Amino acid sequence: MENIKKDKYKAVWLSHSSIGDYLKCPRLYFLRNVYKDPVSGHKFTIMTPPLALGQAIHEVVESLSTLPVGERLEISPIKKLEVAWKKIEGEKGGFKNHAQELEYKDRGRKMLKNLEDNPGPILKKAVKLKSEDGLPYFWFSEEDNIILCGKIDWIEHIDTNDSIHIIDFKTGRNEEDETSLQLPIYLLLASNIQKRKISKASYWYLEKPDGLTPVKLPEVKDSVERVGKIASRIKLARQLNHFTCETNGCRFCTPFERVFRSSGKLVGLSDYGQDIYILKD
């Protein structure tokens, strides 16, 4: 029975992104995380300019973490942005026109210039979480067959006490809400996948010249309770196949309903095997 319970292919996989979808709208959660196109067999996502910008910046940052400390800024991150941008240029990034694309690309350059001028943890040792197929995960509940997964943008290793500093890069202009489950989820991932103590956590708002902002670490017990409550709700919704929008079409699920009803344009395949669509007004 134990082996059946721990079948990761039958488990409910949850992440900060998928939990956030459910909290916004159960129908959105279904369309992004459950439904698969009957022809391609893939899940789907919608590309927008803010998402395209975030994808390109995170790709550049992740490429830095794989390099030795002394080599991370040998090549300017701004130059690396040119390579990452190829994946989302033009309509692939959901840009309405060339002017809009240039506006977002310029924002990206400024973010990476801020990082280059104030590198902070970028020039210190980093830790990578152990992962299979590129995605760190652990069994949040073997009994309920729930797995928690996700990527932490950057984990700084603090030599003085052999602890770690969790850092999440922000490419949007709004500050993270205090009720967000992102830090609790990252805390649980880091606590269960590696053994060092977690001593710090920060958000790095890249549009600010020195946007590294310390935040209070949540308690592990409180994090387990908060994530557990929503995980149970999602599992039940999946069992009952009950994913209803409370307003019968909110701002979160409506764009995905349009793609679901064949109103989107397929422009590519994501690194996670999702069909990428764009919407044209």
ABEGO torsion letter per residue (X at the ends): XAAAAABAAABBBBBAAAAAAAAABAAAAAAAAABBBAAAGBBBBBBBAAAAAAAAAAAAAAAAAABBAAAAAABBAAAAAAAAAAAABEAAAGBABAAAAAAAAAAAAAAAAAAAABAEAAABBBBBBBBBGGBBBBBABAAAGBBBBEBBABBBBBAAAGBBBBBBBBABABBBBAABAAAAAAAAAAAAABABBBABBBBBBAABABABBBBBBBBAAAAAAAAAAAAAAAAAAAAAGBBBBAAGGBAAAAAAAAAAAGABBBAEBBAAGBBBBBBBX
